[in-house]
Amino acid sequence: MTIDFEKSSRSLVSIFGIFLALFIVSCEDDDHAHEEEHTDAEGFILESSSETEVYREFKGTKTGSIILNAGETLELSVHFLGDDGKEL
């Protein structure tokens, strides 16, 4: 089994880019009062459906990787991390 690092990193960057775009768009054009402050996430964890941590990014440190072959799918959940590294 050969792992093509360039393709893997491109896939991961694409996934993160889509996630980031959706996150940014979700805060635009809201029509509710801004009485609540937004919490800034310092990182996030991606977990598989079996609740196994697959990927973590916290304050610039990255652990884990996601590799999928053509036609494969993977269901992930996202958990945001605060300054202390705990889930928000």
N, C-alpha and C positions, 0 to 999 in steps of 0.2 A: 504494500500500500504506500503510495507516494503522496505526500502532502505538499501541495503547491502553496508556499507561504504567501506569494503575491495575490493569488486568487482568494485565499482565506482572509487575508487582511482587507482586501477590497470588499468582500462580502460583509465582514464585520463593520467596516466603515459605512457601507451602504445601509445596513440595519440601524446603526447608531444615527446616521444622518436622517433617515426617515423618522425615527423616534424623536429626534431633536426638533425636526420641522413640525411634527404633530404637537409637541409640547409647546413650542413657541406660538403656533396658531391658536391653541386652546385658550390662551390668555388675551387674545385680541378681540376687539369689538364686543366686549361684554357690556351688558346694560344693567348690571346690579351695582348697588352702592359698595364702595371700597372700604367698608368698615373693618374688615378682617385684613390682617397683614398676610402676605405670601411668605411661606417658609422657603428658604433657599436650600436646595439639596446639595450636599457636598460629594455625592456619589450615588451609585445604584448597584443593585444586585439583580442578575437574571437567574431565575430558577426554572427548572424543568417541571413538568406536571407531577413528578414524583417528589417534589420539594427539595431536589438536589441543586445546590448552587453550581451553576455552569460558568458564570462570568461575573466578575466584580470589578468596579472601578470606583476608587475612593481617593480623593485628593491627589489625583494624577497617577496613582499606583493601580496597575491593571493586573488581574490574575484570572487564569482560565482562558478558554477559547471556545469558539463555536465553529464546527466544521460540518457542512452538509454536502452531500453529493447531489447531482442534478436529479430533480424529481422528489427529493426527500423533504419532509416538513418537520418542524419542531415547534411545539407549543411552549411558550415561555411566559412567566409572569415577572413583572418589574416591581422592585421594592426600592424606594428612595431612602438614602442615608443622610442623617444630620451630621453636624460637626463632630459629634462623639462617635460616629460610626454605627450608631444604632438606627434601626428602621424608624422612619417618621410616621 
